[in-house]
Amino acid sequence: MIEGDVEDCFGQIHHGLLMEQVRRRVTDKRVLALIRRFLNAGVMREHGTLAATPSGTPQGSILSPVLANIALSVLDRHFENAWRARTHNQRARDRADGRPSYRMIRYADDFVVLVRGTESQAHALKKRTAEFMREQMRLTLSPEKTSVTHVDDGFDLLGFHIRRRPWRANNRHVAYTFPSQRALWTYLGSTESRW
């Protein structure tokens, strides 16, 4: 599977491409103008000067995750179209012939691609995903935070650590979900400051 993270997503979202996706969903010109002004508002610098924001969404803003989800819906559609292009029987034949099948799970700029195939196939899919994002969305995958791992080794997503393990003695595998180490340390750090 591929653990993906978009490099500086909230700072690099292309305004034109984002507004193109927003216009697919919103037709009210007043709302579109408000979002455009929100994106172009700028950032206040230390000495009271205003810096332009030609790309990205304001960090910490309540609207930023929504806009990131809208901007990255292009990636959702790309993976969904690839999945729907093959029927269940075709995917089964693909797997029997050694070709991978895959699905993506995403929220904002964090995503995982579950790959039923080999490690080399997962690396090839990671490379194709990075190329698609660069060409279609003008975004890049974070080299430090994007990796290919096995589901039995586990992965972190949205504050949880998910790992596949055998269940009982019947050799079935199930996914176990725990709070991630990072989430626990963040929580413990915040509770210690309260005492």
Order of alpha helices (4+ residues) and beta strands (2+ residues): beta-alpha-alpha-alpha-beta-beta-alpha-alpha-alpha-beta-beta-alpha-beta-beta-beta-beta-alpha
